[in-house]
Amino acid sequence: MMRSTFWILLLFGLGSGLGLSFQRPVAVQSKWKAPAWADTLKNPYANRVEEALKMGERIYQQQCAVCHGPRGRGDGPAGMALNPRPADLTSKAVQAQTDGALFWKISEGRGAMPAFKGMLSEAERWQVVTYVRTLARK
């Protein structure tokens, strides 16, 4: 028993000393890009923001915050266990995307993120997009 403990400790000691990692590998995932046609989709709430925000926030807090966090920073309790982690919705990379691209991603999902087109109406998904735009300012 003592000998096996010695070899295990030696192996981990050498591994860490050589910069080797015995952790679970991080999933390599390509950058998530919406199709070009999604950029042409127009947010019907673009000129009716106030109308969409209350409902968009309610839906976001019920459906999205568990992974993306209450303020959209990708730090929700369920998101911590995901690999890759949920996007930080306040980031410049996310906020630079068109409303249509965000709508498409919310609709279609990817990996651990469900496709919300089967759970939320089209209007509700646009309301969430409208609310996500406010997260960078919070």
C-alpha positions in Angstrom: 0.0 0.0 0.0 2.8 2.4 0.9 4.6 1.7 -2.4 1.5 2.5 -4.6 1.0 5.8 -2.6 4.6 6.7 -3.3 4.2 6.1 -7.0 1.0 8.0 -7.2 2.5 11.0 -5.4 5.6 10.9 -7.5 3.6 10.8 -10.7 1.5 13.8 -9.7 4.5 15.6 -8.4 6.4 15.1 -11.7 3.3 15.9 -13.7 2.7 19.2 -11.9 6.4 20.0 -12.0 6.5 19.6 -15.7 3.4 21.7 -16.2 1.3 18.7 -17.0 -2.4 18.7 -16.0 -4.4 15.8 -14.9 -7.7 17.8 -15.0 -10.6 17.0 -17.3 -9.9 18.5 -20.7 -11.8 21.6 -21.7 -14.1 21.1 -24.6 -12.9 22.8 -27.7 -15.9 24.4 -29.5 -15.8 26.5 -32.5 -17.0 30.1 -32.4 -20.8 30.2 -32.5 -21.8 32.3 -35.5 -25.3 32.8 -36.7 -26.0 32.3 -40.4 -25.6 35.5 -42.5 -29.4 35.7 -43.2 -30.1 36.0 -39.4 -28.5 39.4 -39.5 -31.3 40.6 -41.8 -34.0 39.8 -39.2 -35.4 42.9 -37.6 -36.5 43.2 -34.0 -40.1 44.2 -33.9 -39.5 45.9 -30.5 -36.6 48.1 -31.8 -38.9 51.2 -31.5 -41.0 49.8 -28.6 -38.3 49.0 -26.1 -40.2 49.8 -23.0 -43.1 47.5 -24.1 -40.7 44.6 -24.4 -38.4 45.1 -21.4 -40.7 44.0 -18.5 -41.7 40.8 -20.2 -38.1 40.2 -21.6 -36.7 40.6 -18.1 -39.3 38.2 -16.6 -38.6 35.5 -19.2 -34.8 36.0 -18.9 -34.9 35.6 -15.1 -37.0 32.4 -15.4 -35.3 30.8 -18.4 -31.8 32.2 -18.8 -30.4 33.4 -15.5 -29.8 30.0 -14.1 -27.0 29.6 -16.6 -26.1 33.1 -17.8 -26.5 34.7 -14.3 -29.0 37.3 -13.1 -26.9 40.1 -14.7 -25.9 38.1 -17.8 -22.2 37.6 -17.0 -22.2 33.8 -17.6 -22.0 33.1 -13.9 -25.3 31.5 -13.1 -25.3 28.5 -10.7 -26.1 25.9 -13.4 -23.7 27.5 -15.8 -20.7 26.9 -13.6 -20.9 23.1 -14.3 -21.1 23.6 -18.0 -18.2 23.1 -20.4 -17.9 25.4 -22.2 -19.3 28.0 -19.9 -22.3 30.1 -20.9 -21.6 33.4 -22.7 -21.1 36.6 -20.9 -24.0 38.5 -22.4 -22.6 41.8 -21.3 -19.4 41.3 -23.4 -18.5 43.4 -26.4 -18.5 40.3 -28.5 -22.1 39.5 -27.7 -23.4 43.0 -27.7 -21.8 43.6 -31.1 -24.0 40.9 -32.7 -27.1 42.0 -34.5 -30.5 41.5 -32.8 -31.3 38.9 -35.6 -28.2 36.9 -34.7 -29.1 36.8 -31.0 -32.7 35.9 -31.9 -31.4 33.0 -34.0 -29.1 31.7 -31.3 -31.9 31.9 -28.7 -34.3 30.2 -31.1 -31.9 27.4 -32.2 -29.8 26.7 -29.2 -26.5 24.9 -29.2 -24.9 22.2 -26.9 -26.3 22.7 -23.4 -28.3 25.7 -24.4 -31.8 24.6 -25.4 -33.6 25.7 -28.5 -36.2 28.1 -27.2 -38.2 28.2 -30.4 -40.2 25.3 -29.0 -40.6 26.9 -25.5 -41.1 30.6 -26.2 -43.2 32.4 -28.8 -41.5 34.5 -31.4 -42.6 37.7 -29.6 -41.1 36.4 -26.3 -37.8 35.6 -27.9 -37.6 39.1 -29.4 -38.5 40.5 -25.9 -35.5 38.5 -24.5 -33.2 40.0 -27.1 -34.4 43.4 -26.3 -33.7 42.8 -22.6 -30.3 41.3 -23.3 -29.3 44.6 -24.8 -29.8 46.3 -21.4 -27.5 43.9 -19.6 -24.3 45.7 -20.7 -25.5 48.9 -19.0 -26.2 47.2 -15.6 
